[in-house]
Amino acid sequence: MTIKKTNQMPEINPIGMMRAKQVLELVPFGRASLWKFAKSGQFPAPIRVTGGITAWRNKDVIGWLEAQSAANDD
């Protein structure tokens, strides 16, 4: 997945999943904060795909990004 950094919302297919590295390309915080926010409910929780692999549903990340954008527009 290629993500272009612009001031606009990147185009993300709502079907699919992203690993932490891909999510971090979209959010204004680092890896430790990603996990802290996911654990506290401030960011969507990842799901365990297999034993050691977790990923976020694209639609959950899109929803969070849109909510943040709407909150900043107010």
Residue pairs with C-beta under 8 A, 6 or more apart in sequence:
1 12
1 18
1 22
3 10
3 12
3 22
3 25
3 26
4 10
5 25
9 65
9 66
9 69
10 26
12 18
12 26
12 58
12 61
12 62
13 58
14 58
14 59
14 62
15 58
15 59
16 57
16 58
17 47
17 49
17 55
17 56
17 57
17 58
18 55
18 56
18 58
18 61
19 53
19 54
19 55
19 56
20 31
20 34
20 35
20 46
20 54
20 56
23 34
23 56
23 61
24 30
24 31
24 34
26 61
26 65
27 34
27 43
27 65
29 37
34 43
37 43
38 44
38 45
38 46
39 45
43 64
44 56
44 57
44 60
44 61
44 63
44 64
46 54
46 55
46 56
47 54
47 55
47 56
47 57
48 54
49 55
